[in-house]
Amino acid sequence: MDSILNQGHEEGPVAKAIEKQTAKLPSDTFLWAAVGAMGLSLALQCLRQKHISLFIGQWAAPFLLMGIYNKIVKVEGHD
């Protein structure tokens, strides 16, 4: 079934290089990065640094998405 899904599709050299490097990181690295971004955002809100707090707070979602991508690559592999 995998051959049907991946028919004619191959990852580019940039994606392969990124996957090779990020696969070396533990999956919880991205989770802790997201929690850290939220904590730093909260601290900045308490210090009344609203704009920078909102900017850093928005990093949590991309960190979590990178963690999901990393986990998928580890479980399913790449080309």
N, C-alpha and C positions, 0 to 999 in steps of 0.2 A: 504494500500500500504506500510506503514511503516513496517508492519510485514514481508513483502516479502523482503525488503531491509535489515533488521536487523536480518534475520533468522540465528540462530546459532552464532551470534556475540554478545559478551559481553565485555565491557571494563574491564581492569584489575584494581586491587586496587590502583596502583600508579597513573594511568590516572584519576581515579575517585577522588582521593585525590587532585591532581593538579587542576582539573576542579572545585572542590568545593572551593578551596582557590582563584583561579584566577577569579572566577565568582563574588567575592566580590569587585574586582577592577572596577572602571569606565572604559569604553572602551577607552576613550581618554587618559588614562594613558600611553598606549603603543604608541599612536601617539606623545605625548609630549616627551616620551623617545627617539623616533626616531629623532624628530626635535632637541632635545638636543644633541644627538650624532653627528648629522650633524653640528650643531653650534660649538660644541667643536672641531670637526675635522677641521672646517674652521679656528678657532682660532689657533689651533696648526700648521696648514699650514702657517698662517701668522707669527708665531713665528719660522718658519723653522724647525719644528719637524716633518719631513716628515713621518718617519716610524710609530711613535705612532699615528699620524694623520690618516694614512691609516687604521691602526688597529681599531681605534675607529669609523672611518667613515663606516666601514663594519658592525657595530652593527645596523645600521638603518633598513636594510632589515629584520633581525630576529625579531626586535621589532615590525615591521609592520605585519609580519606573525603571531606573537603571538597575536597581536590585532585582526587579522582576525579570528584566532582560538577561541579566547575568545568570540568574537561576535557570532560566529556560535554556540558555546556551550550555550550561553545565549538564543539565539533564538530557537534553535532546542532541547536544553537539551541534557542530556546523558542518558545512560541506566537507 
